[in-house]
Amino acid sequence: MNKSELIEALAEKINVPIREAASITNTLIDTMSEALAKGDSIEIRGFGSFVVKEYDSYTGRNPKTGEKIKVSPKKLPFFKVGKDLREQVNRHRTEKAAKK
């Protein structure tokens, strides 16, 4: 599912125009992005949590030349799946396999 499919699903589910669903979706994504950029974490019970992990600098290699390079420290968002979502995905996978 991509962003436009999510917007369409939301519009259909709550019976609002696409434009309004797009606004809701964009507001949600922007708010979450801003929180992560500030270093905050986001927890949506049953779905999962988003946290920012910090990585120290390290010495890496240029894959083309093999030359050693210093990789700067960085922060990256990380998603940890919630128990309910994990169980739902596994249940769906099990049901799909049983049908074959």
Summary of the structure (lengths in Angstrom):
residues: 100
radius of gyration: 19.5
end to end distance: 24.0
largest distance: 56.6
contacts: 212
relative contact order: 0.11
helix: 49%
strand: 27%
